[in-house]
């Protein structure tokens, strides 16, 4: 499979650097305030890496900026729903969402090219494939008809296999006497969630 920096690694490295800069660098704090922070998902991901002290050092300028904007709106309270909603970060305005989307687009382009070769399709068939969202992205790139059929057939095969593994796991866990679940069966629920929703570290609101 093509080797690029994984989006999850890119996000983790970004958060590691950002939480340090946010706690110690005034220009970073001002930039964070100017962009009104991150979307809710990435706000919580930042919080999972940063320390309470680091957050307490990094967030006051953002809070002061929000306070100033809200105070300026208080004179016209009947026309403020839109301006207040505009303070919320979306995938288009969240710096981390844009980073992940850029990395995903790089991967989709490289993977699409990789899958034009027989060796690429063989490697893909040996893997677990991609989640539904990235399958849609691959198909949105207008691949040749034979590649689209391949991607859809592989996805269907993966879901059938996961369904069987989950049923086997549930039967073996529920039976008084039954063989132990295999490794694949024991992890089928987790792989199912990834195939349906994508990895939790890479969820970007759509």
ABEGO torsion letter per residue (X at the ends): XBBBBBAAAAAAAAAAAAAAAAAABAAAAAAAAAAGEBBAAAAAAAAAABBAAAAAAAAAAAAAAAAAAAAAAAABAAAAAAAAAAABBBAAABAAAAAAAAAAAAAAAAAAAAAABAAAAAAAAABAEBBAAAAAAAAAAGBBAAAAAAAAAAAAAAAAAAAAAAAAAAAAAABABBBBBBAAAAAAAAAAAAAAAEBAAABBBX
